[in-house]
């Protein structure tokens, strides 16, 4: 996968108020790819809707013990959603709402900005995108 540009990284940090989306940490910040990028990922440069600010600790945990929580909160999206979007010529990753834990708000990421939505809207959108699997994830968490 092509790395984000310096301008995109700055835009993501600015949009996320220079804090980790999960813990609110302001140190050791990284740009987190919401969709998996390893093992045959795309060569396209990610858009800002596909990126989040995460501290190094949370970024690593999203791939490990926090994986289910990361999916539930839009910090990560499953590979199959990215593949489905490619087949349909759409960026479905950008449709998945993101929970900003410290602020306790849900947002949809649009063109370098975040638009607040209600928790009910976020959960309805997640169910529309993921189907019954989303409720299974919630029960497992």
C-alpha positions, 0 to 999 in steps of 0.5 A: 500500500502506498503510504499517506502523504505528509499532508494527509497525515497532518489532516488526520492529526488535525481532524482527530485533535492530535489525540488517539481516538481510543485513549485520548493519548497525545504521545507516540501518535501514529496514523492508523489504517482502518482497513488491513493493508498487509498481505496484498493490499492495494497500491492506492494511496489511502484517503483521510476517511481510511485513516485515524489517529492512534497512539502506538499502544492502541494501534498495536492493540487494534490488531490484537486483543482489542480487535473486536472493540476496534471493529465495533467502534469503527477504528478498524474495518474487516478486509471483506468490506474493503474488498466488497467496496473495490468490487462495487467501485466504492469506498465502503470504509468511509461509510463506517462511523467512528467512535471518539472514545474520549469525547464520547461521540460518533462521527462520519468522516467526510473529506478530512472532517468529521460530522457528529451523528447520534449513537442510534444513527451510528448503530443503525449504520453499522447494522446496515453495513455489517448485517447480523454480524455486528450484533454478534460482535457486540454480544461477544465484546 
